Amino acid sequence: MPIAVSAAFDSGNIEVRHIRGPKDIELSIRRDRESEFAQWFHFRLSGVGGQDCELKIVGLEHSAYPGGWPGYAACVSEDRADWRRAETSYANGILTIRYRPESDSAWFAYFAPYSMERHHDLIAEVAQEPGVTTEVLGATLEVQPLDLVELGEGPLHIWLIARQHPGETMAEWWMEGALERLCDPADPVARRLRQKARFHIVPNMNPDGSRRGHLRTNYAGVNLNREWHAPSLERSPEVYHVLNRMDATGVDFCLDVHGDEALPHNFIAGFEGIPSITDKQIALLADYKTILERLTPDFQTKIGYDIAPPGKANMTMSTNAIAERYGCLAMTLEMPFKDAIDHPDPVRGWSPERSKALARDCLAALLEVIDRLR
């Protein structure tokens, strides 16, 4: 049976340089359309059942985040449901993956994929739940729907957005976990949150990049998380439509969910450098992080991004722009592509299951601060 490598499917990304046998497969990552970003990969290896395989992904010294490869292990699955970590090493711009499939085919990815088909299943499932409404805010550049899920009866307006960067699939796994908890009628945290607030949830901010197998950009090659100062229908309709709805509802709390290539930690980035920051915003941010650290050993506060000096925040980014525009508590949650080394899992690393569990804890932390949001 011939050996084959394919990425011609939803969220697929790889280029074949040569296949000379199961231990001599050389690949490279295709760049995002109209941009220089390259890091996400997702492909199927076929015709190798029972054989020791060695795959080399080359040219990674020119990838978007070369610092993300040391200490990283590729995700692999033979049923596309259970994703584990393969033996992986990195040196001199080459990621080497070694794996022996039991069946004919194995799928490899930078992180467990979250396909657009699964996204549509998620929207369909939550739309059946009592008190949940779904709406298409607008169309992407490739005319995909930008989905909004709303639930809750309270006066506060809570916004949850994810996957501005499409390759950060852990963000939509997080969203799945958040929606599962919020839709559970027996969950006391969910019931109280829905009594106190109206939730506005965008599980996938970047459908075009997701389907195309991009790391960081939309169809136009635009990084959506640099568009919040002046989004446009021509470059960034995804941000344009969400920001218009935020203006209509107001925002009391916003959590923007992401993944980080290099840091093996879960952490929160705030808005400390915005021009009109208040003592209340600072206190709420500190309290939320402290509470979340208490609730789960998968979250920590010691390691994260550098804090911007006063007045020096990048106002093109969602968290800074939203905190400034609405005077609210806004945050960026970062999860690792590697593993959370404070509480490691040697088999799966950071995983869909742990992303979903962290979502539940993030909602529990929100309940502890929600009465102080206004």
C-alpha positions as CSV (number, residue, x, y, z in Angstrom):
1,M,0.0,0.0,0.0
2,P,1.5,3.4,-1.0
3,I,2.3,5.9,1.8
4,A,0.3,9.2,1.4
5,V,0.1,12.5,3.2
6,S,-3.0,14.7,2.8
7,A,-4.3,17.9,4.2
8,A,-7.2,18.5,1.7
9,F,-9.9,18.8,4.4
10,D,-11.3,21.3,6.9
11,S,-8.5,23.0,8.8
12,G,-5.8,20.9,7.0
13,N,-2.4,22.4,6.4
14,I,0.8,20.7,5.2
15,E,3.0,20.5,2.1
16,V,4.8,17.3,1.1
17,R,8.4,17.7,0.1
18,H,9.1,14.0,-0.3
19,I,8.0,10.5,0.8
20,R,10.8,7.9,0.4
21,G,9.5,5.4,3.0
22,P,7.9,5.4,6.4
23,K,11.1,6.7,8.1
24,D,11.8,9.3,5.5
25,I,8.9,11.7,5.2
26,E,9.7,15.4,4.8
27,L,7.0,18.1,5.1
28,S,6.7,21.8,5.5
29,I,3.9,24.2,6.7
30,R,2.0,26.3,4.3
31,R,1.8,30.0,5.3
32,D,-1.5,31.7,6.0
33,R,-3.0,33.3,2.9
34,E,-1.6,36.8,2.2
35,S,0.6,36.7,5.3
36,E,3.9,35.4,6.7
37,F,2.4,33.4,9.6
38,A,3.1,29.7,9.5
39,Q,2.8,27.4,12.5
40,W,-0.4,25.4,12.4
41,F,-0.3,21.9,10.8
42,H,-3.0,19.3,10.5
43,F,-2.6,16.3,8.1
44,R,-3.4,12.6,7.6
45,L,-0.7,10.0,7.1
46,S,-2.0,6.8,5.4
47,G,-0.6,3.4,4.4
48,V,1.6,3.0,7.4
49,G,-0.3,0.6,9.7
50,G,2.1,-1.3,12.0
51,Q,5.2,0.6,10.8
52,D,7.6,2.8,12.6
53,C,7.3,6.2,11.0
54,E,9.5,9.3,11.2
55,L,8.2,12.6,9.9
56,K,10.3,15.7,9.6
57,I,8.6,19.1,9.3
58,V,11.4,21.4,8.0
59,G,11.9,25.2,7.7
60,L,10.6,26.0,11.2
61,E,13.3,28.4,11.9
62,H,11.2,30.7,9.7
63,S,7.9,29.9,11.3
64,A,5.8,32.4,13.1
65,Y,7.1,31.5,16.6
66,P,10.3,29.4,16.5
67,G,10.4,29.5,20.3
68,G,7.3,27.4,20.4
69,W,9.0,24.3,19.1
70,P,11.5,23.4,21.9
71,G,9.7,21.2,24.4
72,Y,6.7,20.7,22.1
73,A,5.1,17.3,21.3
74,A,2.8,16.9,18.3
75,C,-0.8,15.7,18.7
76,V,-1.8,12.5,17.1
77,S,-5.0,10.5,16.8
78,E,-6.1,7.4,14.9
79,D,-9.8,7.9,15.5
80,R,-9.9,11.7,15.4
81,A,-11.5,11.7,18.8
82,D,-8.8,10.7,21.3
83,W,-5.8,13.0,20.8
84,R,-2.5,12.1,22.4
85,R,1.1,13.3,22.2
86,A,3.6,11.6,19.9
87,E,7.3,11.3,20.5
88,T,8.7,14.6,19.2
89,S,12.0,16.4,19.1
90,Y,13.2,19.7,17.6
91,A,16.6,20.9,16.4
92,N,18.0,23.2,13.8
93,G,14.6,24.2,12.4
94,I,13.3,20.6,12.1
95,L,10.5,19.1,14.1
96,T,10.9,15.3,14.1
97,I,7.8,13.2,14.9
98,R,8.1,9.4,15.6
99,Y,5.0,7.3,15.7
100,R,3.9,3.7,15.0
101,P,0.2,3.6,14.0
102,E,-1.8,0.6,14.8
103,S,-4.3,1.2,12.0
104,D,-3.7,2.3,8.4
105,S,-4.1,6.0,9.0
106,A,-3.1,8.5,11.7
107,W,-3.9,12.2,11.9
108,F,-1.3,14.7,13.2
109,A,-2.0,18.3,14.3
110,Y,-0.4,21.2,16.1
111,F,-3.2,20.9,18.7
112,A,-6.4,18.8,18.7
113,P,-8.4,20.3,15.8
114,Y,-11.8,21.9,16.2
115,S,-13.3,21.8,12.7
116,M,-16.0,24.0,11.3
117,E,-18.2,21.0,11.1
118,R,-17.9,20.5,14.9
119,H,-18.5,24.2,15.3
120,H,-21.8,23.9,13.4
121,D,-22.7,20.8,15.6
122,L,-22.0,22.9,18.7
123,I,-24.3,25.7,17.4
124,A,-27.0,23.3,16.6
125,E,-26.8,21.6,20.0
126,V,-26.9,24.7,22.1
127,A,-29.7,26.1,20.0
128,Q,-32.0,23.3,21.3
129,E,-31.4,24.3,24.9
130,P,-34.1,26.2,26.8
131,G,-33.5,30.0,26.9
132,V,-30.7,29.9,24.3
133,T,-30.9,31.9,21.1
134,T,-28.5,31.8,18.2
135,E,-27.9,34.5,15.6
136,V,-25.7,35.2,12.6
137,L,-24.1,38.6,13.3
138,G,-22.8,38.8,9.7
139,A,-20.8,37.2,7.0
140,T,-17.0,36.6,6.8
141,L,-15.1,37.5,3.7
142,E,-15.7,33.9,2.4
143,V,-19.4,34.3,3.3
144,Q,-19.3,32.0,6.3
145,P,-21.7,32.8,9.2
146,L,-20.3,34.6,12.2
147,D,-22.3,32.9,15.0
148,L,-23.5,34.5,18.2
149,V,-25.0,32.5,21.1
150,E,-27.0,34.3,23.8
151,L,-28.5,33.1,27.1
152,G,-29.3,34.5,30.5
153,E,-31.8,36.9,31.9
154,G,-29.8,39.2,34.1
155,P,-29.0,42.9,33.7
156,L,-25.2,42.5,33.3
157,H,-23.7,41.9,29.8
158,I,-21.0,39.2,29.7
159,W,-19.1,38.7,26.5
160,L,-17.0,35.6,25.7
161,I,-15.1,35.5,22.4
162,A,-12.6,32.9,21.1
163,R,-10.4,31.9,18.2
164,Q,-9.6,35.3,16.8
165,H,-6.4,33.3,15.9
166,P,-7.9,30.2,14.2
167,G,-5.0,27.9,14.9
168,E,-5.6,28.3,18.6
169,T,-8.1,25.5,18.7
170,M,-7.9,25.0,22.5
171,A,-10.0,28.3,22.6
172,E,-13.0,26.7,21.0
173,W,-12.6,23.6,23.1
174,W,-12.8,26.0,26.0
175,M,-16.0,27.5,24.5
176,E,-17.5,24.0,24.3
177,G,-16.9,23.5,28.0
178,A,-18.3,26.9,28.9
179,L,-21.5,26.4,26.9
180,E,-21.9,22.9,28.4
181,R,-21.8,24.3,31.9
182,L,-24.0,27.4,31.1
183,C,-26.6,25.1,29.5
184,D,-26.8,22.6,32.3
185,P,-30.0,23.3,34.2
186,A,-28.8,21.3,37.3
187,D,-25.6,23.3,37.6
188,P,-26.0,25.9,40.5
189,V,-23.2,28.1,39.2
190,A,-24.7,28.3,35.7
191,R,-28.2,29.0,37.1
192,R,-26.9,31.9,39.2
193,L,-24.9,33.3,36.4
194,R,-27.8,33.2,34.0
195,Q,-30.0,35.0,36.7
196,K,-27.4,37.8,37.0
197,A,-26.3,38.3,33.4
198,R,-27.0,38.1,29.7
199,F,-24.2,36.1,28.0
200,H,-23.1,37.0,24.5
201,I,-20.8,34.3,23.2
202,V,-18.9,34.1,19.9
203,P,-17.3,30.6,19.9
204,N,-15.3,31.2,16.7
205,M,-14.3,34.7,15.6
206,N,-12.4,33.5,12.5
207,P,-14.3,30.8,10.5
208,D,-12.4,31.5,7.3
209,G,-9.0,31.1,8.9
210,S,-10.2,28.0,10.8
211,R,-11.4,26.2,7.6
212,R,-8.3,27.2,5.7
213,G,-5.9,25.9,8.3
214,H,-4.4,29.3,9.2
215,L,-2.5,29.9,12.4
216,R,-3.4,33.6,13.0
217,T,-5.2,35.4,10.2
218,N,-8.5,35.6,8.3
219,Y,-9.0,35.2,4.5
220,A,-7.4,38.6,3.9
221,G,-4.3,37.8,5.9
222,V,-5.4,40.1,8.7
223,N,-4.7,39.4,12.4
224,L,-8.1,40.1,13.9
225,N,-6.6,40.9,17.3
226,R,-5.0,44.0,15.8
227,E,-8.2,45.4,14.3
228,W,-10.2,46.6,17.4
229,H,-9.3,50.3,16.9
230,A,-10.9,50.5,13.5
231,P,-12.3,47.3,12.0
232,S,-13.7,47.4,8.5
233,L,-16.0,45.2,6.3
234,E,-13.2,45.0,3.8
235,R,-10.4,43.8,6.1
236,S,-12.0,42.5,9.3
237,P,-15.8,42.1,9.1
238,E,-15.6,39.6,12.0
239,V,-14.4,42.3,14.5
240,Y,-16.7,44.9,12.8
241,H,-19.8,42.9,13.5
242,V,-18.9,41.9,17.0
243,L,-17.9,45.5,18.0
244,N,-21.2,46.9,16.6
245,R,-23.2,44.4,18.8
246,M,-21.0,45.2,21.8
247,D,-21.9,48.9,21.3
248,A,-25.6,47.9,21.3
249,T,-25.5,45.8,24.4
250,G,-22.7,47.4,26.4
251,V,-20.0,45.3,28.1
252,D,-19.5,44.6,31.8
253,F,-17.1,41.7,31.4
254,C,-15.2,40.3,28.4
255,L,-13.0,37.3,28.2
256,D,-11.1,36.7,25.0
257,V,-9.8,33.1,24.8
258,H,-6.4,32.3,23.1
259,G,-3.5,29.9,23.0
260,D,0.2,30.7,23.4
261,E,2.8,28.9,21.3
262,A,5.8,29.2,23.6
263,L,4.8,29.5,27.3
264,P,3.9,26.2,29.0
265,H,1.4,27.8,31.3
266,N,-2.2,29.0,31.6
267,F,-2.3,32.7,32.4
268,I,-4.3,35.9,32.0
269,A,-3.2,39.1,30.2
270,G,-4.9,42.3,31.3
271,F,-5.2,45.9,30.2
272,E,-2.9,47.7,32.6
273,G,-1.6,50.2,30.1
274,I,-4.9,51.7,28.8
275,P,-5.2,55.5,29.1
276,S,-8.3,55.7,31.4
277,I,-7.7,52.7,33.7
278,T,-9.4,52.9,37.1
279,D,-8.6,51.5,40.5
280,K,-11.8,49.4,40.3
281,Q,-10.7,47.7,37.1
282,I,-7.3,47.0,38.5
283,A,-8.8,45.5,41.7
284,L,-11.3,43.3,39.7
285,L,-8.5,42.0,37.5
286,A,-6.3,41.0,40.4
287,D,-9.2,39.4,42.3
288,Y,-10.4,37.4,39.3
289,K,-6.9,36.0,38.7
290,T,-6.4,35.2,42.4
291,I,-9.8,33.4,42.5
292,L,-9.1,31.3,39.4
293,E,-5.7,30.3,40.8
294,R,-7.4,29.1,43.9
295,L,-10.0,27.1,42.0
296,T,-7.7,25.1,39.8
297,P,-4.0,24.0,39.8
298,D,-4.1,24.4,36.0
299,F,-3.9,28.2,36.3
300,Q,-1.1,30.3,37.7
301,T,-0.2,34.0,38.0
302,K,3.6,34.0,38.2
303,I,4.4,33.8,34.5
304,G,2.8,35.6,31.6
305,Y,3.3,38.6,29.3
306,D,5.1,41.7,30.2
307,I,2.7,44.4,31.6
308,A,2.5,47.6,29.5
309,P,3.6,50.8,31.2
310,P,0.9,53.4,32.0
311,G,-0.6,54.8,28.8
312,K,1.3,52.4,26.5
313,A,-1.2,49.7,25.9
314,N,-1.6,48.4,22.3
315,M,-5.1,49.7,21.6
316,T,-5.5,47.6,18.5
317,M,-6.0,44.5,20.7
318,S,-9.4,43.4,21.9
319,T,-8.8,43.4,25.7
320,N,-7.2,46.8,25.8
321,A,-9.8,48.3,23.4
322,I,-12.8,46.8,25.2
323,A,-11.6,47.8,28.7
324,E,-11.0,51.3,27.5
325,R,-14.2,51.7,25.4
326,Y,-16.6,50.3,28.0
327,G,-14.7,50.9,31.3
328,C,-15.2,47.2,32.1
329,L,-13.2,44.2,33.2
330,A,-11.7,42.6,30.1
331,M,-9.1,39.9,29.9
332,T,-7.2,37.6,27.5
333,L,-6.9,34.0,28.7
334,E,-3.9,32.2,27.2
335,M,-3.6,28.4,27.2
336,P,-0.5,26.4,26.1
337,F,0.1,24.4,22.9
338,K,2.6,22.4,24.9
339,D,1.6,21.4,28.4
340,A,0.8,23.2,31.6
341,I,4.1,22.3,33.3
342,D,2.7,23.2,36.8
343,H,0.4,20.2,36.5
344,P,1.6,18.1,33.5
345,D,-0.1,15.3,31.7
346,P,2.6,13.2,29.9
347,V,0.1,11.3,27.7
348,R,-2.0,14.2,26.3
349,G,-0.3,17.4,27.4
350,W,-2.6,20.3,27.5
351,S,-5.8,18.9,25.9
352,P,-9.4,19.5,24.8
353,E,-10.6,18.0,28.0
354,R,-8.4,20.2,30.2
355,S,-9.4,23.3,28.1
356,K,-13.1,22.5,28.8
357,A,-12.4,21.9,32.5
358,L,-10.7,25.3,32.7
359,A,-13.7,26.9,31.2
360,R,-15.9,25.6,34.0
361,D,-13.5,27.1,36.5
362,C,-13.4,30.4,34.7
363,L,-17.2,30.6,35.0
364,A,-17.0,29.8,38.7
365,A,-14.5,32.6,39.2
366,L,-16.7,35.0,37.3
367,L,-19.6,34.2,39.8
368,E,-17.4,35.3,42.7
369,V,-16.8,38.8,41.2
370,I,-20.0,39.3,39.2
371,D,-21.7,41.5,41.8
372,R,-18.9,44.0,41.7
373,L,-18.9,44.5,37.9
374,R,-21.1,47.5,38.0
